[in-house]
Amino acid sequence: MSSNSTSSHSLAASFPNDSTPLLPTSAPNTKSSSVNLVKLTGTEQKKRVYKRFFLFCLWGSFFTFCFNLVFLPRTSLGRDLKRLHFDPLTKSDLKRIYLNTISSTNSDHNNHDNDGDSQNTIAQKFLDYIHNYNLNNIDSKFRNPDHIHNYLNSSSEPIVDYTLNSFKKSGLKQSYIESYDINLNIPIKTDLLLKDANLNTLYHPSLVEPSISEDPLTKNASIFSKSFNPFSKSANITSTFSFVNYASIDDFKSISHSNININNTICIIRNGKLSSYLKIKNSEKNGCIGAIFFNDPSDDGLFTIKNGYNTYPNGFSRNPNSIERNTLNSIELFSQNQYQNENENQKLRKHFYPTIPSIPISYKEILPVLAKINGKNPNFNNWSGDLIEDFDYSVGPSDSNHLLNLINLQSDQSKTIKNIIAKIPGILPGEDLIIGNHRDSLTTNGNLGGSAVLLEISRGLGNLVKLGWKPLRTITLISWDAKEYGMLGSNKFGEIHSSSLMKNSLGYINIDNNIVYGTNFNVNSNPLYYNLIKKVSKLIPFNTDDDSDISLFQYWKSQDNNSFGISASDSDYSVFQNHLTIPTIDIKFTSNKDKDPVFHKNSIYNSVNWLQNLTDNEFNYHQTLCKFIGLLILTIDENELIPFKTNDYSLHVFESFKKIEKSINNDWYSKILSVQFLKKTIKDEPELKVIIYHFLRYYKENKIIDQKNRNNDDHDLNTIRFKDLTKFMFQVLSNFVDQSQIFDEYTTSIQDQVTNDYPWFKAYKKIKLAIQIKVANFKLVHLDRKFYYEKGINDRKWLRHLIFAPDRETGLIGGILPGLDESIKDNNFEKSCIWILLVLSRIHQLIENLG
């Protein structure tokens, strides 16, 4: 029993139990093994602690991330763009701050003439500076004719430095000067004498505008402002003289039809109706050897001496001694690149520049000369004016006992002109906006009101930059030089930077120096801006004469029902719209001839004194334009989608075609468009192959071809007539109108989505939206570029816009479809067909692009 018991205890001890070690140990090494076991267990424990801590942190981070995702705020694409570029200002903030800046004091902006007036903005300060500069700084250096250009074009260091420093002090740090060396003609001597057959002087008219005590600025201006026309031919001639009214084509036709011989006479021309350049060219073509320009008071409207009104400075009517100077340079006909090569320049001068001398004069001084041709040849019914008591508006010419000696001596000299440029870099590339104003004058007394507006706008925008504003698009402000010589500063800039401008510019806003010379709100604009301009004008308060508060839009509507004009070629916008096909806006307050004082264009009487005393004494109109143009800039810039409306553009083109069609000779509609003509057209203009193909397909699909002759294409096509082309033309134009309306609806919907908030997991929608905006903006920026025609408009090669160009016969108003319009007037059937096909070809491309 005991034996069995012992065995069972021994057996139980041989099995592991709770006290049995996991690893067998031997007695001799017991102490060493215990130490090793403790060390191994401590290392493992540390690893476990680290692992647990890492997993806990990872889990906590994941939980925090998921928690934030769940409660992450929804954001819009517009706000994302602002945040990514650390722009703290909203769209409403920008407009509010800008308007407050324009309305606020500017006592600390610069140190020029700081009088502490709480209403003294930079615009008023600049005009005060010009006033004092003109009054005190016409020193002896300007007595040298070699220095006259420097002042007239405001390339003198004080004016340049003032403008550049104003840009920089406004906060526009990227401000610099871009200079060009060009050839200009500088006046040396101008004079006019009435002589008898023996060359004895009978009368010596004055070519000087006398100073007036009420306007102290005219004192120095009277001495140093030459009476000359830039780019007039230098010569000294003596001959009989004649009167040719406005020197229009119709005026010379009247003279020719009456068999009046005015060959080799010095013609006397009244200003107005058409550009001075075209007056000279018409006079040259009709045999005149010299020209004299004057202003007839009858063209001034209500305020004339004849109607009983006093003259400036005592009243609203024209000062009888005022002289209007005008450039005879025409950027319509040639490129200013000529100045880079003197030999080529001389050739171009002979071909394009006037070949006869000319001078301007006041109506008071020319009247005794005109009286010498009273009763000589007919007085045409439509030739009349306010000088009728002394001059009966006869053509002449004068007899041999009354000769004019015209002296116009000028010197061609190389001069440096300076454009002053200030840039505000934007976020988005390829959508730049340019705002420009010229600061030069043809007298030493220009009021430079437009320059004041430009500097005030720079102050408003600069203040936004100081507050952290980052515009979506690059904004460039430019102070042009040498506009009065023929837009030389802007033209040179446009041609040097033509590639980048055509690629990256979405538009140009022009601020003419005479931006306020009346109360008539005048807007000349590319149709793409129509809707935008109306929209912004509703935001601008306008204080009327009766102190009633209305919007600028309401004032404009009551004036002419919000009508728009088309820019011509008489300011710095010309190179952008007419040459580079960049859409432009030109805005100003012009003269209402039944309400406003007579504007003394390019006269010493167009002074700061005239501006403040008779036109805008409290600067309300200037300030209105500062606000309007500034908000226009901000609206264009801060809309993610460029706020152009293509439907306004297409409707304008459609209505223009309808208007021009009415002037087509009815005999044309039955004329055949032969296969030979179409083939030759494709050979001369390969791009027309596609549109001619669509025209022929349209012709067949509408069953214009006799079904019996379908198998003989050549025979069938010989039945195509001009009326078929006009039907096709209106079909394409209708498609253009329809497609543009669809595109505008699409862009509106895109812009609406910009403000929509999306959760983080729908970020792909914002990416898609950003791509849509970029594509749509690219189409809008390059819409007008579709009408760029490198060969130019007929004889006017420099004009390259198929839709817009200055009117050929006046040069002062904007023309529509110039190539077609001119060919119809010239009764050139084939050329008219080609111009129709050219425009339709570009419209067809545009329809596909907008689709």
C-alpha positions in Angstrom: 0.0 0.0 0.0 2.8 2.3 0.9 4.6 1.2 -2.1 1.7 2.2 -4.3 1.3 5.5 -2.5 4.9 6.4 -3.1 4.6 5.5 -6.8 1.5 7.7 -7.2 3.2 10.7 -5.6 6.2 10.2 -7.8 4.0 10.0 -10.9 2.1 13.2 -10.0 5.4 15.0 -9.4 6.5 14.1 -12.9 3.7 16.1 -14.5 3.8 19.9 -14.8 1.6 21.9 -12.6 1.1 25.5 -11.7 4.4 25.7 -9.9 6.3 23.9 -12.6 8.8 26.3 -14.4 8.3 26.7 -18.2 11.9 26.1 -18.9 13.9 23.3 -17.4 16.7 24.4 -15.1 19.6 22.6 -13.7 20.8 23.1 -10.2 24.3 24.3 -10.9 23.1 27.2 -13.2 20.0 28.3 -11.3 21.3 31.8 -10.2 22.6 32.7 -13.8 19.3 31.6 -15.5 17.2 33.8 -13.1 19.2 36.9 -13.9 18.8 36.3 -17.7 15.1 35.7 -17.4 14.6 39.1 -15.6 16.6 41.0 -18.3 14.6 39.5 -21.2 11.3 40.3 -19.6 12.2 44.0 -19.0 13.2 44.6 -22.7 10.0 43.0 -23.9 7.9 45.1 -21.6 9.5 48.3 -22.9 8.8 47.3 -26.5 5.2 46.6 -25.6 4.9 50.0 -24.0 6.3 51.8 -27.0 4.1 49.8 -29.3 1.0 50.5 -27.3 1.8 54.2 -27.2 2.4 54.4 -31.0 -0.9 52.6 -31.7 -2.7 54.9 -29.3 -1.3 58.0 -31.0 -2.1 56.6 -34.5 -5.6 55.8 -33.4 -6.0 59.2 -31.8 -4.7 61.0 -35.0 -7.1 58.9 -37.1 -10.0 59.7 -34.8 -9.2 63.4 -34.8 -8.8 63.4 -38.6 -12.2 61.6 -39.0 -13.8 63.9 -36.5 -12.6 67.0 -38.3 -13.6 65.6 -41.7 -17.1 65.0 -40.4 -17.4 68.6 -39.1 -15.2 70.3 -41.8 -16.9 73.5 -43.1 -18.2 73.6 -46.6 -16.3 76.1 -48.8 -16.6 77.6 -52.3 -14.1 77.9 -55.1 -14.1 81.6 -54.8 -13.2 81.6 -51.1 -10.6 78.9 -51.7 -8.8 81.1 -54.2 -8.7 83.9 -51.6 -7.5 81.7 -48.8 -4.8 80.1 -51.0 -3.3 83.5 -51.7 -3.9 84.9 -48.2 -6.3 87.6 -49.4 -8.4 88.8 -46.5 -10.8 91.0 -48.4 -14.1 89.9 -49.9 -15.6 91.4 -53.0 -17.9 93.6 -51.1 -15.0 94.7 -48.9 -13.0 95.7 -51.9 -15.8 97.9 -53.4 -16.7 99.5 -50.1 -13.1 100.3 -49.2 -12.3 101.6 -52.7 -15.3 103.9 -52.8 -14.5 105.2 -49.3 -10.9 105.9 -50.3 -12.0 107.9 -53.4 -14.4 109.9 -51.2 -11.9 110.4 -48.4 -9.2 112.9 -47.7 -5.7 112.4 -49.0 -3.7 114.7 -46.8 -0.8 112.3 -46.4 -0.6 110.9 -49.9 2.1 113.4 -51.1 3.7 116.6 -50.2 2.8 118.7 -53.2 0.6 121.7 -52.3 -0.9 120.1 -49.2 -3.4 122.7 -48.1 -5.1 120.5 -45.5 -8.5 120.6 -47.2 -10.5 117.7 -46.1 -11.8 117.2 -49.6 -8.5 117.5 -51.3 -8.0 114.2 -53.1 -5.1 113.3 -55.2 -7.1 114.3 -58.3 -7.5 117.8 -57.0 -3.9 117.9 -55.7 -2.6 116.9 -59.1 -4.6 119.6 -60.9 -3.4 122.1 -58.3 0.2 120.9 -58.9 -0.2 121.4 -62.7 -1.7 124.8 -62.1 1.2 125.9 -60.0 3.8 124.2 -62.2 2.4 125.9 -65.3 2.3 129.2 -63.5 5.8 129.1 -61.9 8.0 126.7 -63.9 7.9 127.9 -67.5 11.4 129.2 -67.2 14.0 130.1 -69.7 14.8 126.6 -70.8 11.5 126.5 -72.6 12.4 129.5 -74.6 14.6 127.3 -76.7 12.4 125.5 -79.3 14.5 122.4 -78.8 12.9 122.0 -75.4 9.3 122.6 -76.4 8.5 119.0 -77.1 9.7 118.0 -73.6 7.0 120.1 -72.0 4.2 119.5 -74.5 4.5 115.8 -74.1 5.1 116.0 -70.4 8.4 114.2 -70.7 9.9 116.9 -68.5 11.4 115.5 -65.4 9.0 117.2 -62.8 5.8 115.8 -64.5 7.4 112.4 -65.0 8.7 112.2 -61.5 5.4 113.4 -60.0 3.4 110.7 -61.9 5.9 107.9 -61.1 6.2 108.9 -57.4 2.4 109.1 -57.1 2.1 105.5 -58.4 4.7 104.3 -55.9 3.3 106.3 -52.9 -0.1 104.8 -53.7 1.4 101.4 -53.0 2.1 100.3 -56.6 5.7 99.2 -56.1 6.1 97.7 -59.5 6.2 101.2 -61.2 8.7 102.0 -63.9 9.4 104.1 -67.0 9.6 102.7 -70.6 11.3 105.1 -73.0 11.5 105.2 -76.8 13.5 107.3 -79.2 11.3 108.6 -82.1 11.4 111.3 -84.7 9.2 114.4 -84.1 8.8 117.6 -86.0 9.4 120.6 -83.7 7.9 124.0 -84.6 10.5 126.6 -85.5 8.4 129.4 -87.0 4.8 129.8 -88.1 3.4 133.0 -89.7 0.8 134.3 -92.0 0.6 137.4 -94.1 -1.9 138.8 -96.5 -0.1 140.5 -99.5 -0.9 142.3 -102.7 0.3 141.5 -106.2 3.6 143.3 -105.4 4.0 141.3 -102.2 3.4 144.3 -100.0 1.8 143.3 -96.7 -1.8 144.3 -96.4 -2.6 142.5 -93.2 -0.6 140.5 -90.6 -2.9 138.1 -88.7 -1.7 137.1 -85.2 -1.0 133.4 -84.5 -0.7 134.0 -80.8 -3.5 133.4 -78.3 -3.4 136.5 -76.0 -3.4 136.0 -72.3 -6.4 137.0 -70.2 -6.1 138.5 -66.7 -8.9 136.3 -65.3 -6.9 133.2 -66.1 -3.3 133.8 -64.9 -2.2 130.5 -66.5 -2.6 132.0 -69.9 0.2 134.4 -69.4 3.1 132.0 -69.9 1.1 129.8 -72.2 0.5 132.7 -74.6 4.3 133.1 -74.9 5.4 129.6 -75.2 2.5 127.7 -76.9 3.2 127.6 -80.6 0.4 127.6 -83.1 1.3 124.6 -85.2 0.0 121.2 -86.4 2.2 118.3 -85.6 3.5 116.4 -88.7 2.6 119.3 -91.0 4.9 119.8 -93.9 7.6 122.4 -93.5 7.4 125.1 -96.2 7.1 128.8 -97.1 4.6 129.4 -99.8 2.7 132.3 -101.3 -0.5 131.9 -103.4 -4.1 132.9 -103.8 -6.6 131.3 -101.4 -10.0 129.7 -101.3 -12.6 128.6 -98.7 -13.5 124.8 -98.8 -15.8 124.6 -95.8 -15.0 121.3 -93.9 -12.8 120.0 -96.7 -15.0 116.9 -96.9 -15.3 114.7 -100.0 -18.8 116.2 -100.5 -17.5 119.7 -100.2 -15.0 119.2 -102.9 -17.6 117.5 -105.1 -19.7 120.6 -104.8 -16.8 122.8 -105.9 -15.9 120.5 -108.7 -19.5 120.2 -110.0 -19.6 124.0 -110.1 -16.4 124.1 -112.3 -14.6 126.3 -109.7 -10.8 126.0 -110.1 -9.0 125.9 -106.7 -5.8 124.3 -108.0 -2.6 125.8 -106.4 -4.6 127.8 -103.8 -4.1 127.9 -100.1 -7.4 126.5 -98.8 -9.1 127.8 -95.6 -10.8 125.0 -93.7 -13.2 125.1 -90.7 -12.7 122.5 -88.0 -15.2 119.7 -87.3 -17.0 116.9 -89.0 -13.9 114.9 -89.9 -10.3 114.5 -88.8 -7.7 117.1 -89.6 -5.6 114.5 -91.4 -8.4 113.6 -93.8 -9.1 117.3 -94.4 -5.5 117.7 -95.5 -5.5 114.5 -97.6 -8.7 115.7 -99.4 -7.2 119.1 -100.0 -4.1 117.6 -101.5 -6.1 115.4 -103.8 -8.0 118.5 -105.0 -5.0 120.5 -105.9 -4.5 122.8 -102.9 -0.9 123.6 -101.9 -1.5 124.8 -98.3 -4.2 124.8 -95.6 -5.3 127.0 -92.8 -7.6 125.7 -90.0 -10.1 127.8 -87.9 -13.2 127.3 -85.7 -16.5 128.6 -86.9 -18.6 129.6 -83.8 -21.7 128.1 -85.4 -20.3 124.6 -84.7 -20.2 125.4 -81.0 -24.0 125.1 -80.5 -26.1 127.4 -78.4 -23.4 129.5 -76.7 -22.2 131.9 -79.3 -21.7 135.7 -79.6 -24.4 135.7 -82.2 -26.9 134.2 -79.7 -26.0 136.9 -77.2 -23.7 135.0 -74.9 -20.4 136.4 -73.5 -17.1 134.8 -74.4 -14.7 133.0 -72.0 -13.7 134.0 -69.3 -16.8 136.1 -68.8 -19.2 133.6 -70.4 -19.8 130.2 -72.0 -19.1 131.0 -75.6 -15.8 130.6 -77.4 -13.0 133.1 -76.9 -12.5 134.7 -80.4 -8.8 134.3 -80.1 -8.7 130.6 -79.4 -6.7 128.4 -81.7 -7.2 124.7 -82.1 -4.1 122.7 -82.8 -4.4 119.1 -84.2 -2.0 116.4 -85.3 -1.8 115.5 -88.9 -0.4 112.1 -88.2 -2.6 109.1 -89.0 -2.0 105.8 -87.3 -4.7 104.3 -89.6 -2.2 104.1 -92.5 1.2 103.1 -91.2 3.1 101.6 -88.3 5.2 103.6 -85.9 7.9 101.0 -86.4 9.1 103.4 -89.1 11.0 105.3 -86.5 13.5 102.4 -86.1 14.9 103.0 -89.6 15.6 106.6 -90.7 15.9 105.7 -94.4 12.6 103.9 -94.3 11.1 106.8 -92.3 11.9 109.2 -95.1 10.1 107.0 -97.7 7.1 106.7 -95.5 7.0 110.4 -94.9 6.8 111.0 -98.7 4.0 108.4 -99.1 1.8 108.9 -96.0 2.5 112.3 -94.4 0.9 115.5 -95.6 2.7 117.0 -98.6 1.3 120.5 -98.0 2.0 122.9 -95.1 -0.8 124.0 -92.7 -1.3 126.1 -89.7 -4.1 126.8 -87.2 -5.6 130.2 -86.5 -8.4 131.9 -84.6 -11.6 132.9 -86.4 -11.1 136.5 -85.3 -7.8 136.7 -87.1 -8.8 134.8 -90.3 -12.0 136.8 -90.8 -10.5 139.8 -92.6 -8.8 137.4 -95.0 -12.1 135.5 -95.7 -13.8 138.8 -96.4 -11.6 139.3 -99.4 -13.4 136.5 -101.3 -16.9 137.7 -100.6 -19.1 137.3 -103.7 -16.5 135.2 -105.6 -18.2 132.2 -107.0 -21.3 130.5 -105.5 -22.4 130.3 -101.9 -23.6 126.7 -101.5 -26.9 126.4 -99.6 -25.4 124.1 -96.9 -22.3 126.3 -96.4 -23.2 128.8 -93.6 -22.0 129.9 -90.2 -21.8 132.6 -87.6 -19.4 134.8 -89.5 -22.1 135.7 -92.0 -22.1 139.4 -91.2 -18.5 139.7 -92.5 -18.1 136.6 -94.7 -20.7 135.2 -97.1 -19.0 131.7 -97.3 -18.1 132.0 -100.9 -15.5 129.6 -102.3 -13.3 132.1 -104.0 -10.5 131.9 -105.0 -9.1 135.3 -104.3 -7.8 137.5 -107.1 -4.1 138.1 -107.8 -4.2 141.3 -105.6 -4.8 139.2 -102.5 -2.3 136.6 -101.8 -1.4 134.6 -98.6 2.1 134.0 -97.5 2.0 130.9 -95.3 5.2 130.1 -93.3 5.4 126.8 -91.5 9.0 125.9 -90.6 9.5 122.7 -88.6 12.5 120.6 -87.8 12.6 116.8 -87.6 14.4 115.8 -84.4 15.0 112.6 -82.5 13.2 112.8 -79.1 12.7 110.5 -76.2 9.1 109.8 -75.1 8.3 108.1 -71.8 5.4 105.9 -70.8 5.0 105.4 -67.0 3.8 101.9 -66.1 2.5 100.6 -62.8 1.6 96.9 -62.4 -0.4 95.1 -59.8 0.4 91.4 -60.3 -2.5 89.0 -60.3 -3.2 85.4 -59.5 -4.4 84.2 -62.9 -2.1 84.4 -65.9 -3.2 85.4 -69.4 -6.1 87.7 -68.4 -4.5 91.1 -68.0 -6.5 94.3 -67.8 -4.9 97.6 -68.9 -6.0 101.2 -68.0 -4.3 104.1 -69.7 -4.3 107.9 -69.9 -2.1 110.4 -71.8 -0.6 113.3 -69.9 0.7 115.4 -72.8 -0.8 118.6 -74.3 -0.2 120.7 -77.4 0.0 123.8 -75.2 1.8 124.5 -72.0 -1.5 124.9 -70.3 -3.4 121.6 -70.6 -5.6 120.8 -67.6 -4.7 117.1 -67.5 -7.9 116.2 -65.8 -7.7 112.6 -67.1 -4.2 112.2 -65.5 -5.7 113.3 -62.2 -8.4 110.6 -62.5 -5.8 107.9 -63.3 -3.7 108.9 -60.2 -6.9 108.9 -58.1 -7.7 105.4 -59.3 -4.2 104.3 -58.5 -4.7 105.6 -55.0 -7.8 103.6 -54.5 -6.3 100.4 -55.9 -3.1 101.0 -54.0 -4.9 101.3 -50.7 -6.4 97.8 -51.4 -3.0 96.5 -52.1 -1.7 97.9 -48.7 -4.6 96.0 -47.0 -3.4 92.7 -48.5 -5.5 92.5 -51.7 -4.2 90.2 -54.4 -6.2 90.7 -57.6 -7.3 87.7 -59.6 -5.9 89.3 -62.8 -2.9 91.5 -63.4 -3.9 95.2 -63.6 -1.6 97.6 -65.4 -2.0 101.4 -65.2 -0.1 103.4 -67.8 0.5 107.1 -68.3 1.0 107.6 -72.0 3.3 110.1 -73.6 2.9 111.9 -77.0 -0.8 111.1 -77.6 -1.4 114.6 -79.1 1.3 113.9 -81.7 -0.8 110.9 -82.9 -1.0 108.3 -80.1 2.7 107.7 -80.4 3.3 106.5 -76.8 0.5 103.9 -76.8 1.1 102.9 -80.4 4.8 102.2 -79.8 3.9 100.2 -76.6 1.3 98.2 -78.5 3.6 97.3 -81.3 6.6 96.4 -79.2 4.5 94.2 -76.9 2.0 93.1 -79.6 2.6 89.3 -79.1 2.1 89.3 -75.3 -0.8 91.7 -75.5 -2.7 89.7 -78.0 -2.0 86.5 -76.0 -2.7 87.8 -72.5 -4.9 91.0 -72.5 -8.6 90.7 -71.9 -9.3 94.5 -72.4 -8.2 98.1 -72.3 -10.0 101.0 -70.5 -9.1 104.5 -71.9 -9.1 107.6 -69.8 -8.7 110.6 -72.1 -7.0 113.7 -70.7 -10.1 115.8 -71.5 -12.2 113.3 -69.6 -14.6 116.0 -68.4 -15.6 118.9 -70.6 -19.3 118.8 -70.2 -22.2 117.0 -68.6 -23.0 114.4 -71.3 -22.1 110.9 -70.1 -20.5 109.4 -73.2 -19.6 105.7 -73.5 -17.8 104.3 -76.6 -17.3 100.6 -76.1 -16.9 97.1 -77.5 -20.3 95.4 -77.2 -18.7 92.7 -75.0 -18.8 95.3 -72.2 -22.3 96.6 -72.6 -24.0 94.5 -69.9 -21.1 95.1 -67.5 -21.1 98.9 -67.9 -24.8 99.1 -67.3 -24.6 96.9 -64.2 -21.7 98.9 -62.7 -23.3 102.3 -63.5 -26.3 101.3 -61.3 -24.0 101.1 -58.3 -22.6 104.7 -58.7 -24.5 107.5 -57.0 -24.8 110.7 -59.1 -25.6 114.1 -57.8 -27.6 116.1 -60.3 -27.9 119.9 -60.6 -31.1 119.9 -58.6 -29.4 117.9 -55.8 -31.6 114.8 -56.4 -29.7 111.6 -55.7 -29.9 109.1 -58.5 -27.6 106.5 -59.9 -25.3 107.1 -62.8 -27.4 104.6 -64.8 -30.5 106.6 -64.2 -28.8 109.8 -65.2 -27.5 108.2 -68.4 -30.9 106.7 -69.2 -32.6 110.1 -68.9 -29.9 111.5 -71.2 -30.0 109.1 -74.2 -31.5 105.9 -73.0 -28.2 104.3 -72.1 -26.9 104.4 -75.7 -23.4 103.3 -76.7 -21.0 104.4 -79.4 -18.1 102.6 -81.1 -14.6 103.9 -80.5 -12.9 105.4 -83.6 -9.2 106.4 -83.7 -8.8 109.7 -81.9 -7.3 108.4 -78.6 -5.0 105.8 -77.1 -7.4 102.9 -77.4 -6.9 102.8 -81.1 -3.8 100.5 -81.1 -5.6 98.1 -78.9 -9.0 97.8 -80.7 -8.1 98.6 -84.3 -4.7 97.0 -84.5 -4.5 94.3 -81.9 -8.3 93.4 -81.7 -8.3 93.9 -77.9 -11.8 95.1 -76.7 -11.7 98.6 -75.4 -13.8 101.1 -73.4 -13.6 104.9 -73.7 -15.6 106.9 -71.1 -15.9 110.6 -70.5 -18.3 113.5 -69.9 -18.5 115.4 -73.1 -20.1 118.7 -74.0 -23.9 119.2 -74.3 -23.9 122.1 -76.8 -27.3 123.3 -75.4 -26.1 123.3 -71.8 -22.3 123.4 -71.4 -19.7 126.0 -72.0 -17.8 125.8 -75.3 -14.8 123.4 -75.1 -11.5 125.1 -76.2 -9.8 122.0 -77.6 -6.0 122.2 -77.7 -6.1 125.9 -76.8 -4.4 127.7 -74.0 -7.9 128.5 -72.7 -8.5 124.8 -72.0 -6.9 125.3 -68.6 -7.4 124.2 -65.0 -9.1 127.6 -64.5 -11.7 126.9 -67.3 -12.2 123.4 -65.8 -12.7 124.5 -62.3 -14.7 127.7 -62.9 -17.0 126.7 -65.7 -17.1 122.9 -66.0 -16.5 120.9 -62.8 -15.8 123.3 -60.0 -16.3 120.8 -57.2 -14.8 117.9 -59.1 -18.1 115.9 -58.9 -17.9 114.6 -62.5 -14.2 113.7 -62.0 -15.0 111.8 -58.8 -17.9 110.1 -60.4 -15.6 108.7 -63.1 -13.0 107.7 -60.5 -15.7 105.7 -58.7 -17.2 104.2 -61.9 -14.0 103.2 -63.6 -12.6 101.8 -60.3 -15.6 99.6 -59.7 -15.5 98.6 -63.4 -11.9 97.4 -62.8 -12.8 95.6 -59.6 -15.8 93.9 -61.2 -13.8 92.7 -64.1 -11.0 91.5 -61.9 -12.9 89.9 -59.0 -15.3 87.8 -61.1 -13.7 84.4 -61.5 -15.5 84.3 -64.9 -14.8 87.3 -67.1 -18.1 89.3 -67.2 -18.4 89.6 -71.0 -21.6 89.0 -72.8 -21.2 87.5 -76.2 -24.9 87.9 -77.1 -24.5 91.7 -77.1 -21.6 91.2 -79.5 -23.5 88.9 -81.9 -26.6 91.1 -81.9 -24.5 94.1 -82.7 -22.8 92.3 -85.6 -26.2 91.0 -86.8 -27.8 94.5 -86.7 -24.8 96.0 -88.5 -25.1 93.5 -91.4 -28.8 94.4 -91.7 -28.0 98.1 -91.8 -25.3 97.7 -94.4 -27.4 95.4 -96.5 -29.9 98.3 -97.1 -27.1 100.2 -98.9 -26.4 97.4 -101.4 -27.3 98.1 -105.0 -30.4 96.1 -105.9 -28.8 95.0 -109.2 -26.3 93.0 -107.2 -28.8 90.4 -105.9 -29.2 88.9 -109.4 -25.5 88.7 -110.1 -23.9 85.3 -110.5 -21.2 84.0 -108.2 -19.3 81.9 -110.7 -17.3 78.8 -110.0 -14.2 80.6 -111.3 -14.7 83.4 -108.9 -15.1 81.0 -105.9 -12.0 79.1 -106.9 -10.0 82.2 -107.3 -11.3 83.4 -103.9 -10.1 80.2 -102.3 -6.7 80.6 -104.0 -6.3 84.2 -102.8 -7.8 83.5 -99.3 -7.2 79.8 -98.5 -9.0 80.2 -95.1 -12.3 80.7 -97.1 -12.3 77.1 -98.3 -14.3 75.9 -95.3 -16.9 78.6 -95.4 -17.4 78.3 -99.1 -17.9 74.6 -98.7 -20.6 75.3 -96.0 -22.1 77.9 -98.3 -22.4 75.4 -101.2 -23.8 72.7 -98.9 -26.4 75.2 -97.6 -27.2 76.1 -101.2 -27.9 72.4 -102.1 -29.7 71.5 -98.9 -32.2 74.3 -99.5 -33.0 73.1 -102.9 -31.9 76.2 -104.7 -30.4 74.1 -107.5 -32.7 72.8 -110.1 -33.3 69.1 -109.4 -32.7 68.1 -113.0 -29.1 69.4 -113.0 -28.0 67.8 -109.7 -25.6 65.5 -111.5 -23.7 68.3 -113.0 -22.2 70.2 -110.1 -20.4 72.8 -112.2 -23.5 73.6 -114.1 -25.5 73.8 -110.9 -23.1 76.0 -109.1 -23.2 78.5 -112.0 -26.7 79.4 -110.9 -25.6 80.7 -107.5 -26.5 84.4 -107.1 -25.5 87.1 -104.7 -29.0 86.9 -103.0 -28.1 83.3 -102.1 -25.0 84.5 -100.4 -26.9 87.1 -98.4 -29.4 84.4 -97.3 -26.5 82.2 -96.1 -25.0 85.2 -94.4 -28.1 85.8 -92.3 -28.4 82.1 -91.5 -24.8 82.1 -90.1 -25.5 85.3 -88.2 -28.7 83.8 -86.7 -26.7 80.8 -85.6 -24.1 83.1 -84.1 -26.8 84.9 -82.1 -28.3 81.6 -80.9 -25.0 80.1 -79.9 -23.9 83.2 -78.1 -27.1 83.2 -76.0 -26.5 79.6 -75.1 -22.9 80.3 -74.2 -23.9 83.3 -72.0 -26.4 81.1 -70.2 -23.6 78.5 -69.6 -21.2 81.1 -68.3 -23.8 82.6 -66.0 -24.5 79.1 -64.5 -20.7 78.6 -64.0 -20.3 81.9 -62.2 -23.3 81.1 -60.0 -21.6 77.8 -59.0 -18.4 79.7 -57.9 -20.2 80.8 -54.7 -21.7 77.4 -54.0 -20.2 75.7 -50.9 -19.1 72.1 -51.3 -18.0 69.5 -48.6 -14.5 68.2 -48.7 -15.4 64.9 -50.3 -16.8 66.9 -53.3 -13.5 68.7 -54.0 -13.5 67.1 -57.4 -16.5 69.4 -58.3 -14.4 72.5 -57.5 -11.6 71.2 -59.6 -14.0 70.5 -62.5 -15.5 74.0 -62.0 -12.0 75.6 -62.1 -11.3 73.9 -65.4 -14.6 75.0 -66.9 -13.9 78.6 -65.8 -10.4 78.5 -67.3 -11.7 77.2 -70.6 -14.6 79.7 -70.8 -12.2 82.6 -69.9 -9.8 81.6 -72.6 -12.7 81.7 -75.1 -13.8 85.1 -73.9 -10.3 86.6 -73.9 -9.7 85.5 -77.5 -13.2 86.1 -78.9 -12.3 89.5 -80.4 -9.0 88.0 -81.7 -11.0 85.8 -84.0 -11.6 88.9 -86.1 -7.9 89.8 -86.5 -7.0 90.1 -90.2 -3.3 90.5 -90.7 -3.7 91.9 -94.3 -5.6 95.0 -93.0 -8.7 96.7 -94.2 -8.3 97.6 -97.9 -5.8 100.5 -98.2 -5.6 101.0 -94.4 -3.3 98.1 -93.7 -2.7 99.1 -90.0 -6.4 98.5 -89.2 -6.8 94.8 -88.6 -10.2 94.3 -87.0 -12.8 92.9 -89.4 -15.7 94.2 -87.3 -14.6 97.6 -86.0 -12.6 100.5 -87.5 -12.8 104.3 -87.7 -15.1 105.5 -90.5 -13.0 106.0 -93.7 -14.6 109.4 -94.6 -14.5 111.1 -91.2 -12.1 109.2 -89.0 -13.9 110.6 -86.0 -16.7 108.0 -85.5 -16.5 104.2 -85.2 -17.4 102.2 -88.3 -18.8 98.7 -88.4 -17.7 96.0 -90.9 -15.4 98.4 -92.6 -14.1 96.2 -95.4 -17.6 95.4 -96.6 -19.0 98.9 -96.0 -16.2 100.5 -98.0 -16.4 98.0 -100.9 -20.2 98.6 -101.2 -19.6 102.4 -101.3 -16.9 101.8 -103.9 -19.4 99.7 -105.9 -16.9 96.8 -105.9 -19.0 93.7 -106.2 -16.4 91.0 -106.0 -14.5 92.6 -103.1 -17.8 92.9 -101.2 -18.4 89.2 -101.6 -14.9 88.4 -100.3 -15.4 90.6 -97.3 -18.7 88.9 -96.5 -17.1 85.5 -96.8 -14.1 86.6 -94.6 -16.4 87.8 -91.8 -18.6 84.7 -92.1 -15.6 82.5 -92.0 -14.5 84.0 -88.6 -18.0 83.9 -87.3 -18.3 80.2 -88.2 -15.1 79.5 -86.3 -16.4 81.4 -83.4 -19.7 79.5 -83.3 -17.7 76.2 -83.2 -15.5 77.7 -80.5 -18.4 78.8 -78.3 -20.1 75.4 -78.8 
